[in-house]
Amino acid sequence: MALNVQFITHPGPGVIDILMSRMGAGVKKSLDLIDFSAVGLVQGKLVDMMYAADIAEKTARVHVFDLKGTCPQHLTMIGIFGEIAAVKAALDAISAEDL
């Protein structure tokens, strides 16, 4: 199964609200403390999301969060937050892997 990867630059307030609603209370506070201008969304199997999160953090100065939700296919989604170039580099590195 291939990963579903999306890149959002300058997310609007509504998008930020949706993302924050999918995070736990402690994570919401962390998100308020970081400066970000882009969000990368990656969806796939849990094992692949753990690996993708590790790749993202080792590639660039980004913050990775689990985005909770229900999916009938048992897929998981992570959000990668940071500056545009950093998030792009992290997503490029994840996409280069054979996940």
mmCIF file as gemmi writes it, N, C-alpha and C atoms, coordinates in Angstrom:
data_model
loop_
_atom_site.group_PDB
_atom_site.id
_atom_site.type_symbol
_atom_site.label_atom_id
_atom_site.label_alt_id
_atom_site.label_comp_id
_atom_site.label_asym_id
_atom_site.label_entity_id
_atom_site.label_seq_id
_atom_site.pdbx_PDB_ins_code
_atom_site.Cartn_x
_atom_site.Cartn_y
_atom_site.Cartn_z
_atom_site.occupancy
_atom_site.B_iso_or_equiv
_atom_site.pdbx_formal_charge
_atom_site.auth_seq_id
_atom_site.auth_asym_id
_atom_site.pdbx_PDB_model_num
ATOM 1 N N . MET Axp A 1 ? 0.84 -1.18 0 1 0 ? 1 A 1
ATOM 2 C CA . MET Axp A 1 ? 0 0 0 1 0 ? 1 A 1
ATOM 3 C C . MET Axp A 1 ? 0.886 1.245 0 1 0 ? 1 A 1
ATOM 4 N N . ALA Axp A 2 ? 0.615 2.146 -0.871 1 0 ? 2 A 1
ATOM 5 C CA . ALA Axp A 2 ? 1.386 3.386 -0.948 1 0 ? 2 A 1
ATOM 6 C C . ALA Axp A 2 ? 0.908 4.375 0.103 1 0 ? 2 A 1
ATOM 7 N N . LEU Axp A 3 ? 1.798 5.268 0.45 1 0 ? 3 A 1
ATOM 8 C CA . LEU Axp A 3 ? 1.445 6.327 1.389 1 0 ? 3 A 1
ATOM 9 C C . LEU Axp A 3 ? 0.675 7.415 0.671 1 0 ? 3 A 1
ATOM 10 N N . ASN Axp A 4 ? -0.185 8.077 1.398 1 0 ? 4 A 1
ATOM 11 C CA . ASN Axp A 4 ? -0.87 9.256 0.894 1 0 ? 4 A 1
ATOM 12 C C . ASN Axp A 4 ? -0.164 10.451 1.526 1 0 ? 4 A 1
ATOM 13 N N . VAL Axp A 5 ? 0.447 11.31 0.71 1 0 ? 5 A 1
ATOM 14 C CA . VAL Axp A 5 ? 1.246 12.433 1.204 1 0 ? 5 A 1
ATOM 15 C C . VAL Axp A 5 ? 0.678 13.736 0.643 1 0 ? 5 A 1
ATOM 16 N N . GLN Axp A 6 ? 0.444 14.7 1.527 1 0 ? 6 A 1
ATOM 17 C CA . GLN Axp A 6 ? -0.038 16.017 1.104 1 0 ? 6 A 1
ATOM 18 C C . GLN Axp A 6 ? 0.811 17.097 1.768 1 0 ? 6 A 1
ATOM 19 N N . PHE Axp A 7 ? 0.98 18.217 1.078 1 0 ? 7 A 1
ATOM 20 C CA . PHE Axp A 7 ? 1.814 19.32 1.547 1 0 ? 7 A 1
ATOM 21 C C . PHE Axp A 7 ? 0.964 20.593 1.552 1 0 ? 7 A 1
ATOM 22 N N . ILE Axp A 8 ? 0.829 21.215 2.707 1 0 ? 8 A 1
ATOM 23 C CA . ILE Axp A 8 ? 0.03 22.437 2.848 1 0 ? 8 A 1
ATOM 24 C C . ILE Axp A 8 ? 0.947 23.568 3.297 1 0 ? 8 A 1
ATOM 25 N N . THR Axp A 9 ? 1.028 24.619 2.475 1 0 ? 9 A 1
ATOM 26 C CA . THR Axp A 9 ? 1.797 25.791 2.883 1 0 ? 9 A 1
ATOM 27 C C . THR Axp A 9 ? 0.825 26.846 3.405 1 0 ? 9 A 1
ATOM 28 N N . HIS Axp A 10 ? 1.25 27.556 4.405 1 0 ? 10 A 1
ATOM 29 C CA . HIS Axp A 10 ? 0.451 28.61 5.033 1 0 ? 10 A 1
ATOM 30 C C . HIS Axp A 10 ? -0.977 28.144 5.308 1 0 ? 10 A 1
ATOM 31 N N . PRO Axp A 11 ? -1.133 27.1 6.15 1 0 ? 11 A 1
ATOM 32 C CA . PRO Axp A 11 ? -2.479 26.59 6.416 1 0 ? 11 A 1
ATOM 33 C C . PRO Axp A 11 ? -3.367 27.68 7.025 1 0 ? 11 A 1
ATOM 34 N N . GLY Axp A 12 ? -4.6 27.719 6.581 1 0 ? 12 A 1
ATOM 35 C CA . GLY Axp A 12 ? -5.559 28.697 7.086 1 0 ? 12 A 1
ATOM 36 C C . GLY Axp A 12 ? -6.025 28.345 8.492 1 0 ? 12 A 1
ATOM 37 N N . PRO Axp A 13 ? -6.682 29.29 9.146 1 0 ? 13 A 1
ATOM 38 C CA . PRO Axp A 13 ? -7.139 29.063 10.517 1 0 ? 13 A 1
ATOM 39 C C . PRO Axp A 13 ? -8.087 27.873 10.647 1 0 ? 13 A 1
ATOM 40 N N . GLY Axp A 14 ? -8.937 27.66 9.645 1 0 ? 14 A 1
ATOM 41 C CA . GLY Axp A 14 ? -9.849 26.514 9.69 1 0 ? 14 A 1
ATOM 42 C C . GLY Axp A 14 ? -9.109 25.191 9.641 1 0 ? 14 A 1
ATOM 43 N N . VAL Axp A 15 ? -8.081 25.122 8.796 1 0 ? 15 A 1
ATOM 44 C CA . VAL Axp A 15 ? -7.276 23.902 8.69 1 0 ? 15 A 1
ATOM 45 C C . VAL Axp A 15 ? -6.552 23.652 10.01 1 0 ? 15 A 1
ATOM 46 N N . ILE Axp A 16 ? -5.999 24.707 10.59 1 0 ? 16 A 1
ATOM 47 C CA . ILE Axp A 16 ? -5.31 24.564 11.881 1 0 ? 16 A 1
ATOM 48 C C . ILE Axp A 16 ? -6.288 24.086 12.951 1 0 ? 16 A 1
ATOM 49 N N . ASP Axp A 17 ? -7.5 24.607 12.954 1 0 ? 17 A 1
ATOM 50 C CA . ASP Axp A 17 ? -8.514 24.153 13.919 1 0 ? 17 A 1
ATOM 51 C C . ASP Axp A 17 ? -8.831 22.671 13.734 1 0 ? 17 A 1
ATOM 52 N N . ILE Axp A 18 ? -8.973 22.235 12.475 1 0 ? 18 A 1
ATOM 53 C CA . ILE Axp A 18 ? -9.252 20.819 12.211 1 0 ? 18 A 1
ATOM 54 C C . ILE Axp A 18 ? -8.095 19.947 12.709 1 0 ? 18 A 1
ATOM 55 N N . LEU Axp A 19 ? -6.872 20.354 12.403 1 0 ? 19 A 1
ATOM 56 C CA . LEU Axp A 19 ? -5.709 19.58 12.85 1 0 ? 19 A 1
ATOM 57 C C . LEU Axp A 19 ? -5.64 19.528 14.371 1 0 ? 19 A 1
ATOM 58 N N . MET Axp A 20 ? -5.875 20.657 15.021 1 0 ? 20 A 1
ATOM 59 C CA . MET Axp A 20 ? -5.816 20.689 16.486 1 0 ? 20 A 1
ATOM 60 C C . MET Axp A 20 ? -6.91 19.827 17.113 1 0 ? 20 A 1
ATOM 61 N N . SER Axp A 21 ? -8.06 19.722 16.447 1 0 ? 21 A 1
ATOM 62 C CA . SER Axp A 21 ? -9.142 18.893 16.985 1 0 ? 21 A 1
ATOM 63 C C . SER Axp A 21 ? -8.794 17.408 16.915 1 0 ? 21 A 1
ATOM 64 N N . ARG Axp A 22 ? -7.829 17.057 16.077 1 0 ? 22 A 1
ATOM 65 C CA . ARG Axp A 22 ? -7.42 15.659 15.941 1 0 ? 22 A 1
ATOM 66 C C . ARG Axp A 22 ? -6.204 15.311 16.8 1 0 ? 22 A 1
ATOM 67 N N . MET Axp A 23 ? -5.792 16.252 17.661 1 0 ? 23 A 1
ATOM 68 C CA . MET Axp A 23 ? -4.642 16.04 18.543 1 0 ? 23 A 1
ATOM 69 C C . MET Axp A 23 ? -5.111 15.954 19.984 1 0 ? 23 A 1
ATOM 70 N N . GLY Axp A 24 ? -4.331 15.305 20.817 1 0 ? 24 A 1
ATOM 71 C CA . GLY Axp A 24 ? -4.628 15.258 22.238 1 0 ? 24 A 1
ATOM 72 C C . GLY Axp A 24 ? -4.396 16.615 22.891 1 0 ? 24 A 1
ATOM 73 N N . ALA Axp A 25 ? -4.932 16.804 24.083 1 0 ? 25 A 1
ATOM 74 C CA . ALA Axp A 25 ? -4.843 18.099 24.776 1 0 ? 25 A 1
ATOM 75 C C . ALA Axp A 25 ? -3.399 18.548 24.979 1 0 ? 25 A 1
ATOM 76 N N . GLY Axp A 26 ? -2.514 17.648 25.376 1 0 ? 26 A 1
ATOM 77 C CA . GLY Axp A 26 ? -1.117 18.01 25.596 1 0 ? 26 A 1
ATOM 78 C C . GLY Axp A 26 ? -0.413 18.436 24.329 1 0 ? 26 A 1
ATOM 79 N N . VAL Axp A 27 ? -0.781 17.799 23.222 1 0 ? 27 A 1
ATOM 80 C CA . VAL Axp A 27 ? -0.171 18.122 21.935 1 0 ? 27 A 1
ATOM 81 C C . VAL Axp A 27 ? -0.63 19.493 21.466 1 0 ? 27 A 1
ATOM 82 N N . LYS Axp A 28 ? -1.891 19.835 21.708 1 0 ? 28 A 1
ATOM 83 C CA . LYS Axp A 28 ? -2.408 21.148 21.311 1 0 ? 28 A 1
ATOM 84 C C . LYS Axp A 28 ? -1.579 22.254 21.937 1 0 ? 28 A 1
ATOM 85 N N . LYS Axp A 29 ? -1.204 22.08 23.198 1 0 ? 29 A 1
ATOM 86 C CA . LYS Axp A 29 ? -0.377 23.082 23.874 1 0 ? 29 A 1
ATOM 87 C C . LYS Axp A 29 ? 0.996 23.165 23.223 1 0 ? 29 A 1
ATOM 88 N N . SER Axp A 30 ? 1.556 22.023 22.83 1 0 ? 30 A 1
ATOM 89 C CA . SER Axp A 30 ? 2.86 22.005 22.161 1 0 ? 30 A 1
ATOM 90 C C . SER Axp A 30 ? 2.791 22.728 20.83 1 0 ? 30 A 1
ATOM 91 N N . LEU Axp A 31 ? 1.702 22.539 20.107 1 0 ? 31 A 1
ATOM 92 C CA . LEU Axp A 31 ? 1.551 23.173 18.797 1 0 ? 31 A 1
ATOM 93 C C . LEU Axp A 31 ? 1.511 24.694 18.934 1 0 ? 31 A 1
ATOM 94 N N . ASP Axp A 32 ? 0.929 25.189 20.007 1 0 ? 32 A 1
ATOM 95 C CA . ASP Axp A 32 ? 0.895 26.636 20.246 1 0 ? 32 A 1
ATOM 96 C C . ASP Axp A 32 ? 2.292 27.211 20.439 1 0 ? 32 A 1
ATOM 97 N N . LEU Axp A 33 ? 3.246 26.394 20.856 1 0 ? 33 A 1
ATOM 98 C CA . LEU Axp A 33 ? 4.593 26.865 21.166 1 0 ? 33 A 1
ATOM 99 C C . LEU Axp A 33 ? 5.553 26.829 19.979 1 0 ? 33 A 1
ATOM 100 N N . ILE Axp A 34 ? 5.162 26.174 18.899 1 0 ? 34 A 1
ATOM 101 C CA . ILE Axp A 34 ? 6.08 26.085 17.764 1 0 ? 34 A 1
ATOM 102 C C . ILE Axp A 34 ? 5.654 27.05 16.656 1 0 ? 34 A 1
ATOM 103 N N . ASP Axp A 35 ? 6.644 27.454 15.877 1 0 ? 35 A 1
ATOM 104 C CA . ASP Axp A 35 ? 6.408 28.338 14.747 1 0 ? 35 A 1
ATOM 105 C C . ASP Axp A 35 ? 6.426 27.48 13.487 1 0 ? 35 A 1
ATOM 106 N N . PHE Axp A 36 ? 5.343 27.506 12.717 1 0 ? 36 A 1
ATOM 107 C CA . PHE Axp A 36 ? 5.306 26.711 11.495 1 0 ? 36 A 1
ATOM 108 C C . PHE Axp A 36 ? 4.575 27.471 10.396 1 0 ? 36 A 1
ATOM 109 N N . SER Axp A 37 ? 5.023 27.251 9.173 1 0 ? 37 A 1
ATOM 110 C CA . SER Axp A 37 ? 4.371 27.865 8.021 1 0 ? 37 A 1
ATOM 111 C C . SER Axp A 37 ? 3.897 26.804 7.029 1 0 ? 37 A 1
ATOM 112 N N . ALA Axp A 38 ? 4.137 25.534 7.375 1 0 ? 38 A 1
ATOM 113 C CA . ALA Axp A 38 ? 3.703 24.444 6.503 1 0 ? 38 A 1
ATOM 114 C C . ALA Axp A 38 ? 3.375 23.212 7.337 1 0 ? 38 A 1
ATOM 115 N N . VAL Axp A 39 ? 2.526 22.38 6.745 1 0 ? 39 A 1
ATOM 116 C CA . VAL Axp A 39 ? 2.158 21.107 7.37 1 0 ? 39 A 1
ATOM 117 C C . VAL Axp A 39 ? 2.222 20.034 6.297 1 0 ? 39 A 1
ATOM 118 N N . GLY Axp A 40 ? 2.885 18.947 6.624 1 0 ? 40 A 1
ATOM 119 C CA . GLY Axp A 40 ? 2.88 17.78 5.759 1 0 ? 40 A 1
ATOM 120 C C . GLY Axp A 40 ? 1.985 16.737 6.388 1 0 ? 40 A 1
ATOM 121 N N . LEU Axp A 41 ? 1.112 16.163 5.617 1 0 ? 41 A 1
ATOM 122 C CA . LEU Axp A 41 ? 0.223 15.106 6.107 1 0 ? 41 A 1
ATOM 123 C C . LEU Axp A 41 ? 0.611 13.809 5.417 1 0 ? 41 A 1
ATOM 124 N N . VAL Axp A 42 ? 0.796 12.775 6.217 1 0 ? 42 A 1
ATOM 125 C CA . VAL Axp A 42 ? 1.18 11.472 5.667 1 0 ? 42 A 1
ATOM 126 C C . VAL Axp A 42 ? 0.269 10.428 6.282 1 0 ? 42 A 1
ATOM 127 N N . GLN Axp A 43 ? -0.363 9.623 5.434 1 0 ? 43 A 1
ATOM 128 C CA . GLN Axp A 43 ? -1.294 8.6 5.907 1 0 ? 43 A 1
ATOM 129 C C . GLN Axp A 43 ? -0.855 7.241 5.397 1 0 ? 43 A 1
ATOM 130 N N . GLY Axp A 44 ? -0.931 6.246 6.269 1 0 ? 44 A 1
ATOM 131 C CA . GLY Axp A 44 ? -0.568 4.886 5.896 1 0 ? 44 A 1
ATOM 132 C C . GLY Axp A 44 ? -0.702 3.955 7.08 1 0 ? 44 A 1
ATOM 133 N N . LYS Axp A 45 ? -0.108 2.771 6.958 1 0 ? 45 A 1
ATOM 134 C CA . LYS Axp A 45 ? -0.14 1.796 8.049 1 0 ? 45 A 1
ATOM 135 C C . LYS Axp A 45 ? 0.711 2.298 9.22 1 0 ? 45 A 1
ATOM 136 N N . LEU Axp A 46 ? 0.358 1.898 10.429 1 0 ? 46 A 1
ATOM 137 C CA . LEU Axp A 46 ? 1.023 2.372 11.635 1 0 ? 46 A 1
ATOM 138 C C . LEU Axp A 46 ? 2.536 2.18 11.577 1 0 ? 46 A 1
ATOM 139 N N . VAL Axp A 47 ? 2.993 1.021 11.179 1 0 ? 47 A 1
ATOM 140 C CA . VAL Axp A 47 ? 4.432 0.763 11.141 1 0 ? 47 A 1
ATOM 141 C C . VAL Axp A 47 ? 5.123 1.721 10.17 1 0 ? 47 A 1
ATOM 142 N N . ASP Axp A 48 ? 4.483 2.009 9.054 1 0 ? 48 A 1
ATOM 143 C CA . ASP Axp A 48 ? 5.051 2.948 8.087 1 0 ? 48 A 1
ATOM 144 C C . ASP Axp A 48 ? 5.049 4.376 8.625 1 0 ? 48 A 1
ATOM 145 N N . MET Axp A 49 ? 4.033 4.724 9.407 1 0 ? 49 A 1
ATOM 146 C CA . MET Axp A 49 ? 3.969 6.079 9.976 1 0 ? 49 A 1
ATOM 147 C C . MET Axp A 49 ? 5.058 6.288 11.029 1 0 ? 49 A 1
ATOM 148 N N . MET Axp A 50 ? 5.357 5.26 11.793 1 0 ? 50 A 1
ATOM 149 C CA . MET Axp A 50 ? 6.44 5.362 12.774 1 0 ? 50 A 1
ATOM 150 C C . MET Axp A 50 ? 7.772 5.58 12.047 1 0 ? 50 A 1
ATOM 151 N N . TYR Axp A 51 ? 7.977 4.829 10.988 1 0 ? 51 A 1
ATOM 152 C CA . TYR Axp A 51 ? 9.198 4.954 10.19 1 0 ? 51 A 1
ATOM 153 C C . TYR Axp A 51 ? 9.257 6.321 9.51 1 0 ? 51 A 1
ATOM 154 N N . ALA Axp A 52 ? 8.137 6.768 8.959 1 0 ? 52 A 1
ATOM 155 C CA . ALA Axp A 52 ? 8.087 8.073 8.297 1 0 ? 52 A 1
ATOM 156 C C . ALA Axp A 52 ? 8.37 9.2 9.288 1 0 ? 52 A 1
ATOM 157 N N . ALA Axp A 53 ? 7.842 9.099 10.505 1 0 ? 53 A 1
ATOM 158 C CA . ALA Axp A 53 ? 8.095 10.12 11.529 1 0 ? 53 A 1
ATOM 159 C C . ALA Axp A 53 ? 9.584 10.185 11.852 1 0 ? 53 A 1
ATOM 160 N N . ASP Axp A 54 ? 10.218 9.034 11.939 1 0 ? 54 A 1
ATOM 161 C CA . ASP Axp A 54 ? 11.653 8.991 12.227 1 0 ? 54 A 1
ATOM 162 C C . ASP Axp A 54 ? 12.452 9.626 11.084 1 0 ? 54 A 1
ATOM 163 N N . ILE Axp A 55 ? 12.088 9.301 9.857 1 0 ? 55 A 1
ATOM 164 C CA . ILE Axp A 55 ? 12.763 9.896 8.696 1 0 ? 55 A 1
ATOM 165 C C . ILE Axp A 55 ? 12.614 11.408 8.722 1 0 ? 55 A 1
ATOM 166 N N . ALA Axp A 56 ? 11.402 11.886 8.969 1 0 ? 56 A 1
ATOM 167 C CA . ALA Axp A 56 ? 11.137 13.33 8.963 1 0 ? 56 A 1
ATOM 168 C C . ALA Axp A 56 ? 11.999 14.051 9.996 1 0 ? 56 A 1
ATOM 169 N N . GLU Axp A 57 ? 12.032 13.516 11.21 1 0 ? 57 A 1
ATOM 170 C CA . GLU Axp A 57 ? 12.793 14.181 12.279 1 0 ? 57 A 1
ATOM 171 C C . GLU Axp A 57 ? 14.297 14.134 12.034 1 0 ? 57 A 1
ATOM 172 N N . LYS Axp A 58 ? 14.775 13.101 11.378 1 0 ? 58 A 1
ATOM 173 C CA . LYS Axp A 58 ? 16.206 12.995 11.099 1 0 ? 58 A 1
ATOM 174 C C . LYS Axp A 58 ? 16.617 13.811 9.876 1 0 ? 58 A 1
ATOM 175 N N . THR Axp A 59 ? 15.653 14.166 9.037 1 0 ? 59 A 1
ATOM 176 C CA . THR Axp A 59 ? 15.94 14.896 7.808 1 0 ? 59 A 1
ATOM 177 C C . THR Axp A 59 ? 15.955 16.403 8.012 1 0 ? 59 A 1
ATOM 178 N N . ALA Axp A 60 ? 15.036 16.912 8.823 1 0 ? 60 A 1
ATOM 179 C CA . ALA Axp A 60 ? 14.867 18.365 8.918 1 0 ? 60 A 1
ATOM 180 C C . ALA Axp A 60 ? 14.372 18.757 10.314 1 0 ? 60 A 1
ATOM 181 N N . ARG Axp A 61 ? 14.449 20.053 10.598 1 0 ? 61 A 1
ATOM 182 C CA . ARG Axp A 61 ? 13.944 20.587 11.873 1 0 ? 61 A 1
ATOM 183 C C . ARG Axp A 61 ? 12.432 20.717 11.783 1 0 ? 61 A 1
ATOM 184 N N . VAL Axp A 62 ? 11.749 19.622 12.09 1 0 ? 62 A 1
ATOM 185 C CA . VAL Axp A 62 ? 10.295 19.578 12.045 1 0 ? 62 A 1
ATOM 186 C C . VAL Axp A 62 ? 9.772 18.968 13.341 1 0 ? 62 A 1
ATOM 187 N N . HIS Axp A 63 ? 8.491 19.158 13.566 1 0 ? 63 A 1
ATOM 188 C CA . HIS Axp A 63 ? 7.798 18.559 14.708 1 0 ? 63 A 1
ATOM 189 C C . HIS Axp A 63 ? 6.751 17.614 14.135 1 0 ? 63 A 1
ATOM 190 N N . VAL Axp A 64 ? 6.738 16.374 14.621 1 0 ? 64 A 1
ATOM 191 C CA . VAL Axp A 64 ? 5.818 15.363 14.108 1 0 ? 64 A 1
ATOM 192 C C . VAL Axp A 64 ? 4.814 15.008 15.192 1 0 ? 64 A 1
ATOM 193 N N . PHE Axp A 65 ? 3.537 14.999 14.807 1 0 ? 65 A 1
ATOM 194 C CA . PHE Axp A 65 ? 2.468 14.67 15.734 1 0 ? 65 A 1
ATOM 195 C C . PHE Axp A 65 ? 1.544 13.626 15.116 1 0 ? 65 A 1
ATOM 196 N N . ASP Axp A 66 ? 1.014 12.758 15.976 1 0 ? 66 A 1
ATOM 197 C CA . ASP Axp A 66 ? 0.013 11.787 15.566 1 0 ? 66 A 1
ATOM 198 C C . ASP Axp A 66 ? -1.319 12.518 15.452 1 0 ? 66 A 1
ATOM 199 N N . LEU Axp A 67 ? -2.036 12.31 14.372 1 0 ? 67 A 1
ATOM 200 C CA . LEU Axp A 67 ? -3.352 12.915 14.185 1 0 ? 67 A 1
ATOM 201 C C . LEU Axp A 67 ? -4.391 11.819 14.345 1 0 ? 67 A 1
ATOM 202 N N . LYS Axp A 68 ? -5.154 11.895 15.41 1 0 ? 68 A 1
ATOM 203 C CA . LYS Axp A 68 ? -6.127 10.853 15.76 1 0 ? 68 A 1
ATOM 204 C C . LYS Axp A 68 ? -7.34 10.904 14.849 1 0 ? 68 A 1
ATOM 205 N N . GLY Axp A 69 ? -7.988 9.786 14.717 1 0 ? 69 A 1
ATOM 206 C CA . GLY Axp A 69 ? -9.216 9.734 13.935 1 0 ? 69 A 1
ATOM 207 C C . GLY Axp A 69 ? -9.59 8.301 13.647 1 0 ? 69 A 1
ATOM 208 N N . THR Axp A 70 ? -10.729 8.135 13.031 1 0 ? 70 A 1
ATOM 209 C CA . THR Axp A 70 ? -11.192 6.797 12.701 1 0 ? 70 A 1
ATOM 210 C C . THR Axp A 70 ? -11.087 6.578 11.209 1 0 ? 70 A 1
ATOM 211 N N . CYS Axp A 71 ? -10.565 5.456 10.878 1 0 ? 71 A 1
ATOM 212 C CA . CYS Axp A 71 ? -10.443 5.115 9.463 1 0 ? 71 A 1
ATOM 213 C C . CYS Axp A 71 ? -10.771 3.631 9.33 1 0 ? 71 A 1
ATOM 214 N N . PRO Axp A 72 ? -11.755 3.29 8.525 1 0 ? 72 A 1
ATOM 215 C CA . PRO Axp A 72 ? -12.141 1.872 8.404 1 0 ? 72 A 1
ATOM 216 C C . PRO Axp A 72 ? -11.026 0.976 7.89 1 0 ? 72 A 1
ATOM 217 N N . GLN Axp A 73 ? -10.053 1.54 7.198 1 0 ? 73 A 1
ATOM 218 C CA . GLN Axp A 73 ? -8.949 0.738 6.685 1 0 ? 73 A 1
ATOM 219 C C . GLN Axp A 73 ? -7.815 0.614 7.706 1 0 ? 73 A 1
ATOM 220 N N . HIS Axp A 74 ? -8 1.136 8.916 1 0 ? 74 A 1
ATOM 221 C CA . HIS Axp A 74 ? -6.994 1.085 9.99 1 0 ? 74 A 1
ATOM 222 C C . HIS Axp A 74 ? -5.707 1.792 9.589 1 0 ? 74 A 1
ATOM 223 N N . LEU Axp A 75 ? -5.849 2.919 8.917 1 0 ? 75 A 1
ATOM 224 C CA . LEU Axp A 75 ? -4.698 3.727 8.55 1 0 ? 75 A 1
ATOM 225 C C . LEU Axp A 75 ? -4.485 4.797 9.61 1 0 ? 75 A 1
ATOM 226 N N . THR Axp A 76 ? -3.279 5.262 9.706 1 0 ? 76 A 1
ATOM 227 C CA . THR Axp A 76 ? -2.895 6.289 10.665 1 0 ? 76 A 1
ATOM 228 C C . THR Axp A 76 ? -2.397 7.492 9.9 1 0 ? 76 A 1
ATOM 229 N N . MET Axp A 77 ? -2.524 8.679 10.515 1 0 ? 77 A 1
ATOM 230 C CA . MET Axp A 77 ? -2.007 9.881 9.865 1 0 ? 77 A 1
ATOM 231 C C . MET Axp A 77 ? -1.113 10.635 10.837 1 0 ? 77 A 1
ATOM 232 N N . ILE Axp A 78 ? -0.003 11.151 10.301 1 0 ? 78 A 1
ATOM 233 C CA . ILE Axp A 78 ? 0.865 12.018 11.077 1 0 ? 78 A 1
ATOM 234 C C . ILE Axp A 78 ? 0.881 13.393 10.427 1 0 ? 78 A 1
ATOM 235 N N . GLY Axp A 79 ? 1.116 14.404 11.25 1 0 ? 79 A 1
ATOM 236 C CA . GLY Axp A 79 ? 1.284 15.765 10.769 1 0 ? 79 A 1
ATOM 237 C C . GLY Axp A 79 ? 2.722 16.187 11.014 1 0 ? 79 A 1
ATOM 238 N N . ILE Axp A 80 ? 3.341 16.747 10.009 1 0 ? 80 A 1
ATOM 239 C CA . ILE Axp A 80 ? 4.723 17.215 10.107 1 0 ? 80 A 1
ATOM 240 C C . ILE Axp A 80 ? 4.681 18.732 9.998 1 0 ? 80 A 1
ATOM 241 N N . PHE Axp A 81 ? 5.049 19.414 11.075 1 0 ? 81 A 1
ATOM 242 C CA . PHE Axp A 81 ? 4.927 20.857 11.176 1 0 ? 81 A 1
ATOM 243 C C . PHE Axp A 81 ? 6.299 21.507 11.17 1 0 ? 81 A 1
ATOM 244 N N . GLY Axp A 82 ? 6.434 22.626 10.454 1 0 ? 82 A 1
ATOM 245 C CA . GLY Axp A 82 ? 7.695 23.353 10.434 1 0 ? 82 A 1
ATOM 246 C C . GLY Axp A 82 ? 7.68 24.421 9.363 1 0 ? 82 A 1
ATOM 247 N N . GLU Axp A 83 ? 8.856 24.93 9.077 1 0 ? 83 A 1
ATOM 248 C CA . GLU Axp A 83 ? 9.003 25.905 8.004 1 0 ? 83 A 1
ATOM 249 C C . GLU Axp A 83 ? 8.847 25.192 6.663 1 0 ? 83 A 1
ATOM 250 N N . ILE Axp A 84 ? 8.483 25.929 5.638 1 0 ? 84 A 1
ATOM 251 C CA . ILE Axp A 84 ? 8.159 25.341 4.342 1 0 ? 84 A 1
ATOM 252 C C . ILE Axp A 84 ? 9.288 24.444 3.813 1 0 ? 84 A 1
ATOM 253 N N . ALA Axp A 85 ? 10.509 24.938 3.797 1 0 ? 85 A 1
ATOM 254 C CA . ALA Axp A 85 ? 11.632 24.156 3.248 1 0 ? 85 A 1
ATOM 255 C C . ALA Axp A 85 ? 11.883 22.889 4.063 1 0 ? 85 A 1
ATOM 256 N N . ALA Axp A 86 ? 11.743 22.974 5.376 1 0 ? 86 A 1
ATOM 257 C CA . ALA Axp A 86 ? 11.988 21.817 6.24 1 0 ? 86 A 1
ATOM 258 C C . ALA Axp A 86 ? 10.927 20.745 6.03 1 0 ? 86 A 1
ATOM 259 N N . VAL Axp A 87 ? 9.671 21.144 5.971 1 0 ? 87 A 1
ATOM 260 C CA . VAL Axp A 87 ? 8.591 20.175 5.76 1 0 ? 87 A 1
ATOM 261 C C . VAL Axp A 87 ? 8.724 19.545 4.375 1 0 ? 87 A 1
ATOM 262 N N . LYS Axp A 88 ? 9.045 20.345 3.375 1 0 ? 88 A 1
ATOM 263 C CA . LYS Axp A 88 ? 9.236 19.818 2.012 1 0 ? 88 A 1
ATOM 264 C C . LYS Axp A 88 ? 10.37 18.798 1.985 1 0 ? 88 A 1
ATOM 265 N N . ALA Axp A 89 ? 11.482 19.111 2.653 1 0 ? 89 A 1
ATOM 266 C CA . ALA Axp A 89 ? 12.617 18.176 2.704 1 0 ? 89 A 1
ATOM 267 C C . ALA Axp A 89 ? 12.21 16.876 3.39 1 0 ? 89 A 1
ATOM 268 N N . ALA Axp A 90 ? 11.462 16.971 4.489 1 0 ? 90 A 1
ATOM 269 C CA . ALA Axp A 90 ? 11.014 15.773 5.205 1 0 ? 90 A 1
ATOM 270 C C . ALA Axp A 90 ? 10.091 14.93 4.326 1 0 ? 90 A 1
ATOM 271 N N . LEU Axp A 91 ? 9.137 15.575 3.644 1 0 ? 91 A 1
ATOM 272 C CA . LEU Axp A 91 ? 8.218 14.832 2.77 1 0 ? 91 A 1
ATOM 273 C C . LEU Axp A 91 ? 8.947 14.203 1.591 1 0 ? 91 A 1
ATOM 274 N N . ASP Axp A 92 ? 9.912 14.919 1.034 1 0 ? 92 A 1
ATOM 275 C CA . ASP Axp A 92 ? 10.714 14.356 -0.071 1 0 ? 92 A 1
ATOM 276 C C . ASP Axp A 92 ? 11.474 13.124 0.383 1 0 ? 92 A 1
ATOM 277 N N . ALA Axp A 93 ? 12.048 13.173 1.591 1 0 ? 93 A 1
ATOM 278 C CA . ALA Axp A 93 ? 12.799 12.024 2.12 1 0 ? 93 A 1
ATOM 279 C C . ALA Axp A 93 ? 11.867 10.839 2.372 1 0 ? 93 A 1
ATOM 280 N N . ILE Axp A 94 ? 10.681 11.114 2.894 1 0 ? 94 A 1
ATOM 281 C CA . ILE Axp A 94 ? 9.714 10.04 3.132 1 0 ? 94 A 1
ATOM 282 C C . ILE Axp A 94 ? 9.271 9.428 1.804 1 0 ? 94 A 1
ATOM 283 N N . SER Axp A 95 ? 8.982 10.278 0.822 1 0 ? 95 A 1
ATOM 284 C CA . SER Axp A 95 ? 8.526 9.792 -0.486 1 0 ? 95 A 1
ATOM 285 C C . SER Axp A 95 ? 9.604 8.99 -1.217 1 0 ? 95 A 1
ATOM 286 N N . ALA Axp A 96 ? 10.871 9.279 -0.928 1 0 ? 96 A 1
ATOM 287 C CA . ALA Axp A 96 ? 11.976 8.558 -1.579 1 0 ? 96 A 1
ATOM 288 C C . ALA Axp A 96 ? 12.111 7.134 -1.058 1 0 ? 96 A 1
ATOM 289 N N . GLU Axp A 97 ? 11.579 6.873 0.142 1 0 ? 97 A 1
ATOM 290 C CA . GLU Axp A 97 ? 11.628 5.517 0.714 1 0 ? 97 A 1
ATOM 291 C C . GLU Axp A 97 ? 10.599 4.635 0.025 1 0 ? 97 A 1
ATOM 292 N N . ASP Axp A 98 ? 10.83 3.363 0.047 1 0 ? 98 A 1
ATOM 293 C CA . ASP Axp A 98 ? 9.901 2.413 -0.556 1 0 ? 98 A 1
ATOM 294 C C . ASP Axp A 98 ? 8.965 1.889 0.527 1 0 ? 98 A 1
ATOM 295 N N . LEU Axp A 99 ? 8.015 2.713 0.948 1 0 ? 99 A 1
ATOM 296 C CA . LEU Axp A 99 ? 7.062 2.319 2.01 1 0 ? 99 A 1
ATOM 297 C C . LEU Axp A 99 ? 5.761 1.857 1.403 1 0 ? 99 A 1
